[in-house]
């Protein structure tokens, strides 16, 4: 799996927990002056996933005030941009003399090379632990002029639409399920993370056209794949429909994916078949007709679906379901 470091303040005596956390933040993120209303009994957890140049983290704590001062910057500066996504609570951030609210479900953007402060508090007694996801990307990997980027420090980015949705889903997926990835996947994930951050910043600055073509294309491919996943159940989903939804020609769409092993039409077909196979393996759906599952994922023609499924998985859909998702090839190898 990916390289992950998980820590919990419960492993140290109660009186030492806040100091332990303070040192952890400095080591795994950036040196900050940190305080908390719960410093006397500070229960907190952290999970840090290194992808290479990019670092993703999850931080849980009861309350927190953080100050990145000029003195700390002069002492140590990794020269990183940070996007933070609080999942609960509320607070505020000040950067470049601009003050903004810290809102659950919205990214906030800061620069480790410039002073900034933030506060994070629970909004109800039930919120005994607050969680924030963060992504750190080196300045040098974001192909936007620093003076331009400085214009949006302290700004909020919605995680419920556009590239923000993709970025939020990406960070959550990696942090929540690092075991689903091999170390060899880290460089590819690292590239995706930096391209998504560059795209969301450029979009906010209306500067998407200034990004290198490779970054723009990578971001567009990610958006298209997400669009396909969201619309697999539409029987009219096709390369032409995908191209129209993204305001590009079908030829440009195919050119965008020509370096991939899988073309757009095949990608749609395989994603649909994977969803069908998943549902056929699901015991809770055992009584649901196969044709109903196929139609849900964009296969209204039963005979066409059966031929495609058999060609892909080696057995007809009914045999696949009966065997619990074990293909003929797998059964054959198990019997040897």
matplotlib code that plots the C-alpha trace (Angstrom):
import matplotlib.pyplot as plt

x = [0.0, 1.0, 3.4, 1.1, 2.0, -0.8, -0.6, -2.8, -2.1, -3.6, -0.2, 1.4, 0.5, -2.4, -0.2, 2.2, -0.4, -0.6, 3.2, 3.3, 0.8, 2.6, 5.8, 3.8, 2.4, 5.8, 7.3, 4.5, 3.1, 4.8, 6.0, 3.1, 2.3, -0.5, -3.0, -6.3, -9.1, -8.6, -4.8, -5.0, -6.5, -5.8, -7.1, -6.2, -5.3, -3.4, -2.9, -0.3, 0.1, 3.1, 2.7, 6.1, 6.2, 2.6, 1.5, -2.1, -3.1, -6.1, -6.1, -8.7, -8.7, -11.2, -10.3, -7.3, -5.8, -2.8, -0.4, 2.2, 4.4, 7.1, 9.7, 8.7, 8.8, 12.3, 13.3, 11.8, 9.9, 9.1, 7.7, 4.3, 0.8, -1.9, -5.5, -7.4, -10.9, -12.6, -15.3, -17.0, -17.0, -16.4, -13.8, -11.8, -8.7, -6.6, -4.0, -2.6, -4.7, -7.8, -10.2, -12.4, -14.7, -13.6, -16.6, -17.2, -17.1, -15.2, -11.5, -9.4, -6.1, -2.9, 0.9, 3.4, 5.8, 3.4, 2.0, -1.5, -3.7, -6.7, -9.2, -11.4, -14.1, -17.1, -20.5, -22.3, -21.6, -21.9, -18.8, -16.2, -13.7, -13.2, -11.5, -9.6, -8.1, -5.1, -3.0, 0.5, 2.0, 5.4, 5.3, 7.6, 5.0, 2.2, 2.7, 1.2, 3.0, 3.4, 2.1, -1.1, -1.5, -1.0, -4.2, -6.3, -4.6, -7.1, -9.9, -12.5, -13.1, -16.4, -15.9, -19.4, -19.1, -16.6, -13.0, -13.6, -15.7, -13.0, -10.3, -12.4, -13.2, -9.6, -8.2, -10.9, -10.4, -6.6, -6.8, -9.6, -8.4, -4.6, -4.6, -6.3, -3.1, 0.3, 3.5, 3.9, 0.7, 2.2, 3.9, 0.6, -1.4, 1.1, 0.7, -3.1, -3.0, -0.7, -2.7, -6.0, -4.6, -3.2, -6.6, -8.7, -6.3, -6.3, -10.0, -10.4, -7.9, -9.6, -6.2, -6.8, -5.4, -2.1, -1.5, 0.8, -1.1, -0.2, -1.7, -4.9, -5.3, -4.7, -7.3, -9.8, -9.2, -10.0, -13.1, -14.3, -13.7, -15.7, -18.5, -18.6, -18.8, -21.7, -23.6, -23.1, -26.8, -27.6, -28.1, -27.3, -23.8, -21.4, -18.1, -20.2, -22.3, -19.2, -17.5, -20.6, -20.9, -17.3, -17.5, -14.9, -15.1, -15.2, -11.9, -10.4, -11.8, -10.2, -6.9, -7.1, -7.2, -5.0, -2.1, -4.3, -4.7, -8.4, -10.4, -13.5, -16.1, -14.3, -13.9, -17.7, -18.3, -15.9, -17.1, -20.7, -19.7, -17.8, -20.8, -23.0, -20.5, -20.4, -24.2, -24.3, -21.8, -23.9, -26.0, -28.4, -29.4, -29.7, -33.4, -33.1, -33.5, -30.3, -31.9, -32.9, -29.3, -28.1, -30.6, -29.6, -26.1, -26.9, -27.5, -31.2, -30.7, -30.5, -28.9, -26.3, -25.5, -25.2, -22.8, -20.6, -20.5, -19.7, -16.8, -15.4, -15.8, -15.7, -19.2, -22.8, -24.2, -26.4, -23.4, -21.3, -24.0, -24.5, -20.7, -20.6, -18.6, -16.0, -15.2, -14.7, -11.0, -10.6, -12.5, -10.3, -7.1, -8.4, -9.1, -5.6]
y = [0.0, 3.7, 5.0, 6.1, 7.4, 7.3, 8.8, 9.2, 11.4, 8.6, 6.9, 9.5, 10.6, 13.1, 16.0, 15.5, 15.1, 18.7, 19.1, 15.8, 17.2, 20.5, 18.6, 16.4, 19.4, 20.8, 17.5, 16.3, 19.7, 23.0, 24.7, 26.6, 28.3, 26.2, 26.6, 24.9, 25.3, 21.6, 21.7, 20.1, 16.9, 17.0, 13.9, 14.1, 11.8, 12.3, 10.3, 11.4, 9.9, 10.8, 10.5, 11.9, 15.7, 16.0, 15.2, 14.4, 14.5, 14.0, 15.8, 15.3, 17.4, 19.1, 22.7, 24.5, 28.0, 28.1, 30.9, 30.7, 33.7, 35.5, 34.3, 30.6, 31.1, 32.5, 29.6, 26.8, 27.0, 24.0, 26.5, 24.8, 25.7, 24.2, 23.4, 22.5, 21.0, 21.1, 18.4, 19.9, 22.9, 26.5, 29.2, 31.8, 32.3, 35.5, 35.6, 38.6, 40.9, 39.2, 37.5, 34.7, 32.2, 28.6, 26.6, 22.9, 21.4, 24.2, 24.3, 27.2, 28.1, 29.3, 29.5, 28.2, 31.0, 33.8, 34.5, 33.3, 32.4, 30.1, 29.1, 26.0, 25.4, 23.0, 24.5, 22.1, 20.0, 16.9, 17.8, 16.6, 16.0, 18.1, 16.8, 18.7, 17.2, 18.9, 18.8, 20.3, 20.9, 22.5, 26.0, 24.8, 22.3, 24.8, 26.5, 29.8, 33.0, 33.5, 37.1, 35.8, 33.0, 35.5, 37.2, 34.3, 33.4, 32.9, 32.3, 29.6, 27.0, 25.0, 21.2, 20.6, 21.6, 21.7, 20.7, 21.1, 18.0, 16.0, 17.3, 16.6, 13.0, 12.4, 13.5, 11.6, 8.4, 8.4, 9.3, 6.8, 3.9, 4.0, 0.2, 0.2, 1.5, 0.0, 2.1, 2.0, 4.1, 7.0, 8.8, 8.8, 9.9, 12.6, 14.0, 13.9, 15.8, 18.6, 18.9, 19.2, 21.9, 23.8, 23.5, 24.7, 27.7, 28.6, 28.4, 30.8, 33.2, 32.8, 31.7, 28.1, 29.0, 29.9, 26.4, 24.1, 21.9, 18.7, 20.0, 21.2, 17.9, 15.9, 17.9, 17.5, 13.8, 13.5, 15.6, 13.5, 10.2, 11.6, 12.6, 9.1, 7.5, 9.8, 9.0, 5.3, 4.6, 6.8, 4.5, 7.4, 7.9, 7.8, 9.5, 12.1, 12.8, 13.1, 15.4, 17.6, 17.9, 19.2, 21.5, 19.6, 17.7, 13.9, 13.9, 16.0, 13.7, 10.6, 12.5, 13.4, 9.6, 8.3, 7.7, 5.6, 1.9, 2.3, 4.4, 6.4, 3.9, 1.0, 2.9, 3.4, -0.2, -1.6, 0.8, -0.3, -4.0, -3.5, -2.0, -4.9, -7.4, -5.6, -5.8, -9.4, -10.3, -8.4, -10.8, -8.1, -7.9, -11.6, -11.4, -8.5, -9.6, -9.5, -7.5, -4.8, -4.5, -4.4, -1.7, 0.4, 0.6, 1.5, -1.9, -1.9, -4.8, -8.1, -10.1, -7.5, -7.3, -11.0, -11.3, -8.4, -9.8, -13.3, -12.1, -10.0, -12.3, -15.7, -16.8, -15.6, -13.2, -15.9, -18.3, -15.4, -14.6, -18.2, -18.7, -15.6, -13.6, -16.3, -16.5, -19.8, -19.1, -18.6, -21.8, -23.6, -22.4, -23.2, -26.8, -27.4]
z = [0.0, -0.1, 2.5, 5.5, 8.9, 11.5, 15.0, 18.0, 21.0, 23.2, 23.0, 25.3, 28.9, 29.1, 30.1, 27.2, 24.4, 23.2, 23.1, 21.1, 18.7, 18.3, 17.3, 15.0, 13.1, 12.7, 11.4, 9.1, 7.9, 8.5, 11.8, 13.3, 16.6, 17.8, 20.7, 21.8, 24.3, 25.0, 25.5, 29.0, 27.6, 23.9, 22.1, 18.4, 15.5, 12.2, 9.1, 6.5, 3.0, 1.0, -2.8, -3.6, -3.9, -2.8, 0.8, 1.8, 5.4, 7.7, 11.1, 13.9, 17.0, 19.5, 18.6, 17.2, 16.6, 14.3, 13.4, 10.7, 11.6, 9.7, 12.3, 11.7, 7.9, 8.2, 10.3, 8.1, 4.9, 2.6, 0.0, -0.4, -1.3, 0.9, 0.3, 3.5, 3.5, 6.9, 7.2, 10.3, 12.6, 11.6, 12.1, 10.2, 8.2, 7.7, 4.9, 3.0, 5.3, 3.9, 6.4, 5.3, 7.1, 7.5, 6.3, 6.5, 3.0, 1.3, 0.6, 2.0, 0.3, 2.0, 1.3, 3.7, 2.6, 3.7, 7.2, 7.9, 10.9, 11.3, 14.0, 14.1, 16.6, 17.0, 16.2, 18.6, 21.7, 19.7, 17.6, 20.1, 17.2, 14.2, 11.0, 8.3, 5.2, 3.7, 0.5, 0.3, -3.2, -3.8, -5.4, -8.2, -9.4, -9.9, -13.3, -12.3, -11.4, -7.6, -7.8, -9.5, -6.9, -4.1, -5.2, -4.0, -0.8, 2.0, -0.6, -0.4, -3.1, -3.2, -3.0, -4.3, -7.9, -10.8, -10.2, -6.4, -6.5, -8.2, -5.9, -2.8, -3.9, -4.8, -1.4, 0.6, -1.4, -1.0, 2.7, 3.5, 1.5, 1.0, 1.1, -2.3, -4.0, -4.6, -4.0, -7.8, -8.1, -6.1, -9.0, -11.0, -8.0, -7.3, -10.9, -10.6, -7.3, -8.6, -11.9, -10.0, -7.7, -10.7, -12.4, -9.5, -8.9, -12.6, -12.8, -9.8, -11.5, -15.0, -16.1, -17.3, -20.8, -19.3, -17.9, -19.9, -22.4, -20.5, -17.3, -19.1, -20.8, -17.6, -15.8, -18.6, -18.7, -15.0, -15.4, -18.4, -16.5, -13.5, -16.0, -17.4, -14.0, -13.0, -16.2, -16.8, -16.4, -19.4, -22.4, -24.7, -23.1, -26.0, -27.1, -29.0, -25.9, -23.7, -26.3, -26.5, -22.7, -22.5, -25.6, -27.6, -30.9, -30.9, -32.7, -29.9, -27.3, -28.9, -29.3, -25.6, -24.7, -27.4, -25.0, -22.7, -23.2, -23.2, -25.6, -24.6, -25.9, -24.4, -21.1, -21.0, -21.8, -19.2, -16.5, -17.1, -17.1, -13.9, -12.2, -13.4, -12.1, -8.8, -8.4, -9.5, -6.7, -4.1, -2.0, -1.1, -4.9, -5.4, -6.1, -8.6, -12.2, -14.2, -17.0, -14.4, -13.3, -16.9, -17.8, -14.7, -16.0, -19.6, -21.2, -22.3, -24.8, -22.8, -25.6, -26.3, -22.6, -22.2, -25.2, -23.9, -20.3, -21.4, -23.6, -20.8, -17.8, -19.5, -18.3, -18.9, -16.3, -14.6, -14.2, -12.8, -10.3, -9.3, -8.8, -6.6, -9.1, -9.7, -13.4, -15.3, -15.6, -11.9, -11.1, -13.5, -11.9, -8.4, -9.4, -10.6]

ax = plt.figure().add_subplot(projection="3d")
ax.plot(x, y, z, "-o")
ax.set_aspect("equal")
plt.show()
